[in-house]
């Protein structure tokens, strides 16, 4: 279930639970700047094929910044 978490919880989830950090911004934005360790999965490209490699059992942390 989606929820908002702070940076301390992000660090804990990655360290203790093997969470995957996902940057949902367009790839150009990811290439320009992203959180270390994050993978790029632009929100407009999310589908069964692009997410097939993700574990369904481990937590996923998705972030993006949209000023619109």
Protein Blocks (a to p, Z undefined) as FASTA:
>chain_A
ZZdddfklmmmmmmmnopacddfbdfklmmmoccehiacddfklgcfklmmmpcfkbccd
dddddfZZ
